Amino acid sequence: MNSIKALIIAYGEALSKEIIHDLLSHSQITIAADGGIYHFLEAEVSPQYIVGDLDTLKLDRKLEDKFRNSTQTKIVQVDDQNKTDLDKALELAISLGVETIFLAGVTGKRSDHFISNLHSIERYSSQVEITFYDNFGYGRFYHAQSAKKTFSIATSIGDKCSFFSLSSVKLLFLSGVKYPLPTGKINFTNCLSISNVALEDKITFTIQDGSFLVYHLPEIKHQAQ
């Protein structure tokens, strides 16, 4: 049975229509995180849900009235200021039984928003598979707790990949890249591998006790992963 997939668009930098429509073609549920509604409209699509404190949507009374009277889009207002609009959108998707989430509009614009978004993605990706996209590539957090886990990422030779840990993680093994990383406990201050190069058709790594962020820039046009 195929997993339920959702596209969530936040109010960061817009993605190309080509990428958005590719993600839409793989998604059964569509959610705008408040101002992300504008990116849906630019792609000429109405989302099934608009969620957040709606401070951005309320700035455009005509647009707000349009969607409050819509039978295709449900507005979910959540006023909790201890959570971001992205948090609220992710929680809505999880409550709907979504197992795979594609994120757009989470990079660019204000840096504090992007940093906050990364922390939200890391936190919720322990519950559901989340991939975030920009106009160049895509990123995903990989989690392992007390038991070590091995992951593989399909690549083409020459693809660029960057590796990070926002908190800490034990890197036990990494293969398939030009520039090796030291194994052992790594964190945000001692793990920085930018534009590493794939040497094989996959990159394999084993981690334990934490999360590992991999950002992939494919040589060929990227599609929903």
N, C-alpha and C positions, 0 to 999 in steps of 0.2 A: 504494500500500500504506500503510495507516494505521500511524502510529508507535506504539510501545509506551509506555504511560503508567503511572506509578506514583504512589501516594499514600504519603507518609512522614509519620508523626505522631510528633513529639517530645513531651517532658514539660513543655512550657510551658503557657500559658493554653489552656483548652479552647475549641474552636469549637462553635457550635450544631450540634445533630444535623442540622438542615436543610442546613447547608453541608457537613458531613462526608458525608452521604449523596449530595449532588450530586457531590462530588469522587469518591466511590466509584463512582458510576455511569459515570464517564469513565475509570476506572483498571482495568488488567488485573493489576497487581501491587500488593500492600499490604505495607508494612513499618513495624513499630513500632521506634523508636529507644529501646530499653530501657524507661524509664518511660512512654513513649508508649502502651504496651500498655493502660494504664488508660483512656486516651481512646478507644481502639478498643472496650474493653469497655463504656464508657458509651454508645457508639453501637450496642451489641449486635452487634458484628462481631469475628470472630477474624482477625487478619492472617495472611498467608502466611509472614511472617518476623518474628522478633524479633532485633535485632542490637545489640551494644554490649558493654561490660564486664559488664553485667547486675547491677551493684551495687544497682539499685533493685528489679529483679525478685527478686533473692535475699532481699530483706527479707520477702517473702511466700512462705514455703516451700510452702504449699498451692498457690498460683498457679503457682509455678515447676514443681512436680511435674506439675500439670495440662498445661502446655504441653510439658514434656519428654516426656510420654507421648502427646502429640497427633499424629495422622497428618495434620492439616490445617495445622499451623504448624511451621515449622522454626526452631530456635534456632541462631543464629550468634554464638558468643562470640568477641570480639576484645578482647584484654587490652592492646593498645597504648595506653599513657597519654599518648602524644604526639598522639593524635587524639581528638576528642570523639565521643560516640555519634552525633551528627548526621553527622560526617565518615564514620563507618563505615557508616551507613545510605545515604548518598549514593554511597559507593564500591561498596556491594553493588548498588544499583540500576543503576549504570553497568556493572558486570560482568555484569548480567543482560540487557544490551542495551537498557535503557530510554533513550528519547530525550526524553521530557517528564516532568518531576517536579512534582507538586503537594505543597507542604509545609504542614503544620498543626502547631500547638503549638510554634512557634519564637519566638513573641513572649510578652510578659508574664512574670510571676513575677520571677526574679532578673535584674537589669539586666546583670550581667556575662555571664550565659548568652545573653541576647538579642544583646549586642554581638558575642560570639564567633560566634553563629549567623549574623549578618549577614556577617561575614568569611568564614565557610565557604561561605555561599551565593554570595558574589561569586567566590570562588576556583573552585568547582566549576561555576558557571554558564558558565564559558568552555568547558566540555566538553559540557554538556547544558542544555537549556532548563529553567529552574527558576522557578516562581512560588510565592511564599509568601503565605499567607492569614491574616487575623485576622477578627474579627467585624464589621469595618467595610469592609474592602476588600482589596486585594492589591498586592504589589510584585514587581518583576522588575528584574534587572540586564541592561543592554544593553552588549555589548562591541564594540569596534572597535580594531584594532591600527594598523599603518602605513597601511593603506588606509582611507579614510573610508567610513562606512556610514550609510545613511539608514533610519530606522524610523518606522512609523506605529502609533498605538494608537487603536483604535475607542473613541469616547466618545459621550456624549449631552451636548447643550448644558446647562451648569450643573454638570456633574461636577467634582469637585475632584481635583486632581493635585498631588503634591509631588515635587520634584526634588532629588537629592543626588549627590555623588560622594564615596565613602569614601577614595579615593586621589587620583587626578587624571585629567582627561580634557579634550580639546579639544572644546568645544561650538561647532560651526560654523553651526548653523541651528536655530531653534525657532519653530514657528508653531502657531496654533490655540488659544492661551491668552491670558487677559486681561492678565497681567503678564509682559512679556518679560524674559528673562534676558540679561545681557551675553554676547556671544560671546567666544571665546578660551579660554585654559587656566583651568580651574576645579578646585577641590579642596574638601575638607571644610570649610575655614575661610572660603572666599569664595563658596560656592554654597549658598544656603539659600532655597528657594522652597516655602513651606508653604501648602497649600490654595489653590493657583492655580486658576483657573476655566477650564474648556473653553468655547470660543466656537463650536466647530464639531463636526461628527460624527467628527472625528479630530484627534489631535495628531501632528505630524510633527517629527522632529528628526534632525540629522546630527551624528555624533561621530567622533572619531579619537583614537588613542593612549590608550585607557583604558576605563573602564566608567562607566556612568551609571545611577543607580537611580531608577526611577519608581514612585511609590506612588499607586494609583488608587482613589478613593472614588466608586463609581458612585451616581448618584441613584436608579437602580432596583436591585433585588436583583441581586447579582453571582453569577455562575455560574463554573464551571471555565473558565479562559482558556487 
